[in-house]
Amino acid sequence: MADFDLAIIGGGINGAGIARDAAGRGLKVLLVEQSDLASGTSSASSKLIHGGLRYLEHGAFGLVRASLAEREVLLRIAPHLVRPLRFVLPLDPSRRSSLAIRLGLALYDRLARRDILPPARRLDLLRDAAGEPLRTAFHQGFEFSDCRGDDARLVLVNAVDAAERGALIRTRTRCTRAERGSEWRLILNAHGQREVVSARVLVNATGAWAETFIETALRAKPRGRLRLVKGSHIVVRRLYDHERAYILPTRDRRVVFTIPFERDFTLIGTTDLDFPGDPGAVLPTLAEIDYLCDAANDYFRTAIVAADMVWAFAGVRALYGPQSRKPQDVGRDYYLVLDKRYGEAPSLTVYGGKLTMYRRLAEDVLRRLAHFFPPSRPWTAQAPLPGGDFAYDALSGLIEATQRRWPFLTAAHAQRLACAYGTRVETILTTAARLDDLGMRFGADLTAAEVRYLMANEWAQTADDVLWRRSKLGLRFSEAQRATLDRFMAQESGR
């Protein structure tokens, strides 16, 4: 008898989502991640939960409709991590015609269920506050709804829920070999220690590493349809005071987003470049940084240069499509390839996908594997993710309640904790009556109580795990503070 019903390789958003769904159906699940959860593309996205307005230009109506439906589902099940965001699209007739934009936005609204979010509208940028930071050449524009989300924390809360439903989550563990028989025999390596486990079904959810895993661990020939496309982002000090985002058509007929980020910053991205290298060693190039600065400078009065950047990051999208098409034209939909053979254990490889669609992708994976397991039903669309058991429009009330109950918190501290942990903020703050009760303060508003929670409940092992994936407090930490945090975590874990 196999140790596990389902072994999932890859701890990004797709792997974590599949683990949660499968564990909730009563399956015995193993999730193996070679590094930290969300350490790859799933923490390097544009942080958007959206339908993808620009995908309409490529005729991807089905993907947009499905993504818009998922946008509302995620807003309901994770209201602390997924929040409404209005986008401003300045009109530049030389790049997009007014008629084309109006038709596109009308179709976008029509494809959406839009039970929660308001429709698109036209803006007079000479009168509306959205026009204030823009160059005087922009008189008209449009505004529409989408959502922003914390990509890395979405991965983490899916993994937390999977673990609470019985899944085993193994981080910093590499699957070096997968031998196929009537069951899968998996050779795992964690910190130099070899381990062997077995599973009835194997899912390859390694994203940009999908074909590498097929070649090295499965010793098989990949399909050769994986397209690695690099997307880079930069973060600068706030370019404007309001909380709306901008979608900026570029000279090369792409779009660049500027998004309010972590209270004091603006996130700008993204690029689309073919990437032939190691997905684990991807960084923005100076050319990409200049491209993003130039895109913003075409629209905003305040010019930025590379020296204004406070952080930059890049991720590799694992797309599925022909190498002949431009990177921005390759579809963002996902493809599931099931390999089943008589008398041998099956495997399924996930190609492509986007953050917004992870939950639906997980449902489709379980549907494709349904005949290998006892009957079950989809359940994740109605079940709140950890910390998300409150109404989609009640986040401000949760923040206020957090500050009332723990009045020693500043408004910014209470907001950060509520937005990161939702109702589970109580697990961190417990009976604290003053800030000192939360223990050592490392920098910004990070305390020992929060770090211990992350180590005990969210698999955090290093300072970077805490500062760049479980939070973005790395933007506010000095190198000395980071080193102090790392030493504390090493002592707590006995490393």
C-alpha positions in Angstrom: 0.0 0.0 0.0 1.4 3.4 -1.0 2.4 5.9 1.7 0.3 8.6 -0.1 -2.6 8.8 -2.5 -1.2 11.9 -4.2 2.4 13.3 -4.4 2.7 16.8 -5.7 6.1 18.2 -6.7 6.2 22.0 -6.6 5.2 24.4 -3.8 4.0 27.3 -5.9 0.4 28.5 -6.2 -0.7 25.5 -8.3 0.9 22.9 -6.2 -0.4 24.4 -3.0 -3.9 24.8 -4.5 -4.0 21.2 -5.6 -2.8 20.0 -2.2 -5.5 21.9 -0.4 -8.3 20.6 -2.7 -7.1 17.0 -2.6 -6.6 17.0 1.2 -10.1 18.5 1.6 -11.5 15.5 -0.4 -9.9 13.1 2.1 -6.9 12.0 0.1 -3.5 11.4 1.7 -1.3 14.1 0.2 2.4 14.9 0.1 3.6 18.2 -1.2 7.4 18.5 -2.0 9.1 21.8 -2.6 12.8 22.1 -3.3 13.1 25.5 -1.7 10.7 27.7 0.3 7.0 27.8 -0.6 6.3 30.5 -3.2 10.1 31.0 -3.8 9.7 31.1 -7.6 7.3 32.8 -9.9 4.5 32.6 -7.3 6.1 35.5 -5.3 7.3 37.4 -8.4 4.0 38.3 -10.1 2.3 41.6 -10.6 0.1 40.8 -7.6 -3.1 41.1 -9.6 -6.2 38.9 -9.4 -7.8 39.9 -12.6 -9.5 38.8 -15.8 -6.8 40.2 -18.0 -8.2 43.0 -20.1 -5.4 42.9 -22.6 -6.1 39.2 -23.3 -9.2 40.3 -25.1 -7.0 41.6 -27.9 -5.9 38.0 -28.5 -9.4 36.6 -28.5 -9.0 34.7 -25.3 -12.6 35.3 -24.3 -13.0 32.0 -22.5 -9.9 32.6 -20.3 -11.0 36.1 -19.5 -14.6 35.0 -18.6 -13.2 32.2 -16.3 -10.7 34.5 -14.7 -13.3 37.2 -14.0 -15.5 34.5 -12.3 -12.5 33.4 -10.2 -11.7 37.0 -9.3 -15.0 37.1 -7.4 -14.6 33.7 -5.8 -11.2 34.6 -4.4 -12.4 38.0 -3.2 -15.0 36.1 -1.1 -12.8 33.3 0.2 -9.7 35.4 0.9 -10.9 39.0 1.6 -7.8 39.8 3.7 -5.5 38.9 0.8 -7.6 39.8 -2.3 -9.0 43.3 -2.4 -10.8 45.4 -5.0 -8.7 47.8 -7.0 -9.8 50.5 -9.5 -7.6 50.9 -12.6 -7.2 54.1 -14.6 -6.4 53.8 -18.3 -5.3 57.2 -19.7 -6.4 57.7 -23.3 -3.6 58.1 -25.8 -5.2 57.8 -29.3 -1.8 57.1 -30.9 -1.6 53.8 -28.9 -5.2 52.7 -28.4 -8.3 54.3 -30.0 -11.1 55.5 -27.7 -13.6 53.3 -29.5 -11.5 50.2 -29.1 -11.1 50.9 -25.4 -14.8 51.5 -24.8 -15.7 48.3 -26.6 -13.1 46.3 -24.7 -14.3 47.6 -21.4 -17.9 47.0 -22.2 -17.1 43.4 -23.2 -14.9 43.0 -20.0 -17.9 44.1 -17.8 -20.3 41.9 -19.8 -18.0 38.8 -19.4 -17.8 39.4 -15.6 -20.4 38.2 -13.2 -19.7 41.5 -11.3 -21.8 40.8 -8.2 -19.4 42.9 -6.2 -17.3 45.2 -8.3 -18.6 48.4 -10.0 -18.5 48.8 -13.8 -16.2 50.8 -16.0 -16.7 54.5 -16.5 -15.2 57.3 -18.5 -13.0 59.9 -16.6 -12.3 63.5 -17.2 -8.6 63.6 -16.1 -8.6 67.4 -15.9 -11.2 67.2 -13.1 -10.6 63.8 -11.5 -7.9 63.2 -8.9 -6.5 60.4 -11.1 -5.4 63.1 -13.6 -3.2 65.0 -11.1 0.0 62.9 -11.3 -0.3 62.6 -15.1 1.3 64.8 -17.7 -1.0 67.5 -19.0 -1.3 65.8 -22.4 -3.8 63.4 -20.9 -7.3 64.8 -20.8 -9.5 61.7 -21.0 -9.4 58.2 -19.6 -11.3 55.3 -18.4 -11.6 53.5 -15.0 -12.5 49.9 -14.4 -12.5 47.2 -11.7 -10.1 44.4 -10.9 -8.4 43.1 -7.8 -5.0 43.0 -6.3 -3.7 40.1 -4.2 -0.8 39.0 -2.1 0.6 36.2 -4.3 3.0 34.6 -1.9 0.6 34.6 1.0 -2.1 33.0 -1.2 0.4 30.1 -1.6 1.0 30.0 2.1 -2.6 30.0 3.3 -3.4 27.2 0.7 -0.6 25.2 2.1 -1.6 25.9 5.7 -5.2 24.8 4.9 -3.9 21.7 3.2 -1.7 20.8 6.2 -4.6 21.4 8.6 -6.6 18.9 6.5 -3.9 16.3 6.8 -1.5 17.0 4.0 2.3 16.7 4.6 4.2 19.7 3.4 7.9 19.2 2.9 9.9 22.3 2.1 13.6 22.5 1.2 13.2 18.9 0.0 14.1 17.8 -3.5 12.6 14.9 -5.4 15.7 13.6 -7.2 14.2 10.5 -8.8 10.7 9.2 -9.4 10.5 5.5 -10.4 7.4 4.2 -11.9 5.8 0.9 -11.2 2.4 0.0 -9.9 3.1 2.8 -7.5 5.5 5.8 -7.7 8.7 5.3 -5.7 10.0 8.8 -4.9 13.6 9.5 -3.8 13.7 12.6 -1.7 16.7 14.5 -0.5 16.4 17.0 2.4 19.6 18.6 3.7 21.6 15.7 2.4 19.4 13.0 4.0 17.9 10.5 1.6 14.4 9.2 2.0 12.1 7.0 0.0 8.3 7.3 -0.1 5.6 5.9 -2.4 2.5 7.4 -4.0 -0.4 6.2 -6.1 -0.4 9.3 -8.4 2.2 11.9 -9.1 1.5 15.5 -10.1 4.3 17.6 -11.6 3.4 21.2 -10.6 6.9 22.6 -10.8 6.1 25.4 -13.2 9.2 26.7 -14.9 11.0 23.5 -13.9 8.3 21.2 -15.4 10.4 19.8 -18.3 13.6 19.8 -16.2 11.8 17.6 -13.7 10.6 15.3 -16.5 14.1 14.9 -17.8 16.0 14.5 -14.6 13.6 12.9 -12.1 11.3 10.9 -14.5 14.1 10.2 -17.0 11.6 10.8 -19.8 11.5 13.1 -22.9 9.5 16.3 -22.4 6.9 17.5 -24.8 9.0 20.6 -25.7 6.0 23.0 -25.6 7.1 24.8 -22.4 7.8 28.5 -23.1 9.7 30.3 -20.4 8.9 34.1 -20.4 10.6 36.5 -18.0 8.6 39.2 -16.3 10.4 41.9 -14.4 9.1 44.5 -11.9 10.5 47.5 -10.1 9.4 49.3 -6.9 9.8 53.0 -6.4 8.6 55.5 -3.8 5.0 56.5 -4.2 4.3 58.2 -7.5 0.9 59.5 -6.4 -1.3 59.8 -3.3 -4.5 58.0 -4.2 -5.1 54.2 -4.1 -5.9 53.5 -7.7 -3.7 51.7 -10.2 -2.9 52.7 -13.7 -2.7 50.6 -16.8 -0.4 52.2 -19.4 -0.4 51.3 -23.1 3.2 51.2 -24.2 4.9 52.2 -27.5 5.4 48.5 -28.4 1.6 47.8 -27.9 1.9 46.1 -24.5 0.7 47.5 -21.2 2.6 48.3 -18.0 0.9 48.6 -14.6 1.6 51.0 -11.8 0.1 49.8 -8.6 0.0 51.2 -5.0 2.3 48.9 -3.0 2.9 48.4 0.7 1.6 51.8 1.7 4.7 53.9 0.7 5.6 52.5 -2.7 4.5 52.0 -6.3 5.0 48.7 -8.1 5.7 49.0 -11.8 5.6 46.0 -14.2 5.9 43.9 -16.2 8.1 42.9 -19.1 7.8 39.9 -21.5 11.0 38.4 -22.7 11.9 34.9 -23.6 14.2 33.4 -21.0 16.7 30.6 -21.8 18.4 30.4 -18.5 18.0 28.9 -15.0 14.6 29.9 -13.6 16.2 29.9 -10.1 18.6 32.6 -11.1 16.5 35.3 -12.7 17.1 39.0 -12.2 15.8 42.2 -14.0 18.3 43.6 -16.6 19.2 47.2 -16.8 17.4 47.3 -20.2 14.2 46.0 -18.5 14.5 48.6 -15.7 14.9 51.4 -18.2 11.9 50.1 -20.2 9.7 50.2 -17.2 10.9 53.7 -16.2 10.4 54.9 -19.8 6.8 53.5 -19.8 6.0 55.4 -16.6 7.7 58.6 -17.7 5.5 58.6 -20.8 2.5 59.3 -18.6 3.6 60.7 -15.2 4.8 64.2 -14.4 7.4 62.9 -11.9 10.1 61.3 -14.0 11.9 58.2 -12.5 15.3 56.6 -13.4 16.9 53.4 -12.3 18.5 55.1 -9.3 15.0 55.8 -7.9 14.4 52.0 -7.6 14.2 50.6 -4.1 13.6 47.0 -5.1 13.5 45.0 -8.3 12.4 41.4 -8.9 11.8 39.0 -11.8 10.0 35.8 -12.3 9.7 33.2 -15.1 6.2 32.5 -16.4 5.8 28.9 -17.5 3.6 29.2 -20.6 2.5 26.6 -23.0 2.7 27.4 -26.7 4.8 27.6 -29.9 8.2 29.2 -29.8 7.4 31.2 -33.0 4.9 33.6 -31.3 5.9 36.8 -29.5 6.1 36.2 -25.7 3.2 38.6 -25.0 1.1 36.7 -27.5 1.5 33.3 -25.9 -1.7 32.2 -24.2 -1.9 32.3 -20.4 -4.3 29.4 -20.1 -3.2 26.1 -18.5 -2.8 22.6 -20.0 -3.0 19.4 -18.0 -1.2 16.4 -19.5 -2.2 13.0 -18.0 0.1 10.1 -18.6 -1.5 6.8 -17.8 -0.4 3.4 -18.8 -1.8 -0.1 -18.2 -0.5 -1.6 -14.9 1.6 1.5 -14.0 0.9 4.5 -11.8 -0.3 7.6 -13.5 1.3 11.1 -13.6 -0.1 14.5 -14.5 1.9 17.5 -15.6 0.7 21.0 -15.2 1.7 23.4 -18.0 1.1 27.2 -17.9 -1.6 28.9 -15.8 -2.0 32.2 -14.0 -2.3 33.2 -10.4 -6.0 34.1 -10.7 -6.9 30.7 -12.0 -5.1 28.5 -9.5 -8.2 27.3 -7.7 -10.0 26.3 -10.8 -6.9 24.6 -12.1 -6.8 22.5 -8.9 -10.4 21.5 -9.4 -9.6 20.4 -13.0 -6.6 18.4 -11.8 -8.8 16.5 -9.4 -11.4 16.0 -12.1 -8.8 14.5 -14.4 -7.7 12.2 -11.7 -11.1 11.4 -10.4 -11.2 7.7 -11.6 -8.1 6.9 -9.6 -9.7 7.9 -6.2 -13.0 7.5 -4.4 -15.8 9.8 -5.6 -15.7 13.4 -4.3 -17.1 16.8 -5.1 -15.5 20.3 -5.6 -15.6 22.3 -2.4 -13.0 25.1 -2.4 -15.2 27.8 -4.0 -17.2 28.2 -0.8 -14.7 27.5 1.9 -12.7 30.5 3.2 -9.0 30.3 3.2 -7.3 30.5 6.7 -8.0 33.9 8.1 -10.6 34.7 5.5 -13.7 33.8 7.4 -15.3 37.3 7.2 -17.3 39.2 4.6 -15.5 40.5 1.5 -16.4 44.1 2.4 -15.6 43.8 6.2 -11.8 44.2 6.1 -11.8 47.8 7.4 -14.0 46.6 10.3 -11.5 43.8 11.1 -8.7 46.3 11.1 -10.6 48.6 13.5 -11.5 45.7 15.8 -7.8 44.6 15.9 -6.7 48.0 17.0 -9.5 48.3 19.6 -8.6 44.9 21.1 -4.8 45.6 21.1 -4.7 49.4 21.4 -0.9 49.4 21.7 -0.7 48.7 18.0 -0.3 51.6 15.6 -2.9 52.0 12.9 -0.3 50.8 10.3 0.7 47.8 12.4 -2.9 46.7 12.9 -3.6 47.1 9.2 -0.6 45.1 8.1 -1.4 42.2 10.5 -5.1 42.1 9.6 -4.3 42.2 5.9 -1.8 39.4 6.2 -3.5 37.1 8.7 -7.1 38.0 8.7 -9.0 36.6 11.7 -5.9 34.6 12.6 -4.2 37.7 13.8 -5.6 36.6 17.2 -3.2 33.6 17.2 -0.3 35.9 17.0 -1.4 38.6 19.4 -3.2 36.3 21.9 -3.4 37.9 25.3 -0.7 40.6 24.8 -1.5 43.8 26.8 1.4 45.9 25.5 3.9 45.9 22.7 6.7 44.4 24.9 4.5 41.3 25.4 5.2 40.5 21.7 8.9 40.1 22.4 11.9 41.3 20.5 11.4 44.0 17.8 13.6 43.4 14.8 12.8 46.4 12.6 9.7 48.1 11.2 6.9 46.5 13.2 8.1 42.9 13.1 8.1 41.2 16.5 9.3 37.9 17.9 5.7 36.7 18.4 5.0 37.1 14.7 8.2 35.4 13.7 7.6 32.4 16.0 4.1 32.1 14.5 5.6 32.0 11.0 8.1 29.4 12.0 5.6 27.2 13.7 2.7 27.5 11.3 4.1 28.7 7.9 7.4 26.8 7.4 9.6 30.0 7.7 13.2 29.1 8.2 15.2 32.2 7.2 15.0 35.9 7.4 14.3 36.1 3.6 11.4 33.7 4.1 9.8 36.2 6.5 10.9 39.5 4.9 10.1 38.8 1.2 7.5 36.0 1.1 5.5 36.0 4.3 5.7 39.8 4.2 7.4 42.5 2.2 9.0 44.0 5.3 12.4 43.6 3.5 11.5 47.0 1.9 11.9 48.5 5.4 14.8 46.5 6.9 18.5 47.3 6.9 21.1 44.6 6.3 22.0 44.7 10.0 18.3 44.1 11.1 18.0 41.3 8.6 21.1 39.6 10.1 19.7 40.0 13.6 16.5 38.3 12.5 18.4 35.5 10.8 20.4 34.8 14.0 17.2 34.8 16.1 15.5 32.3 13.7 18.6 30.1 13.7 18.6 30.0 17.5 14.9 29.3 17.7 15.1 26.4 15.3 18.4 25.0 16.7 20.3 25.4 13.4 
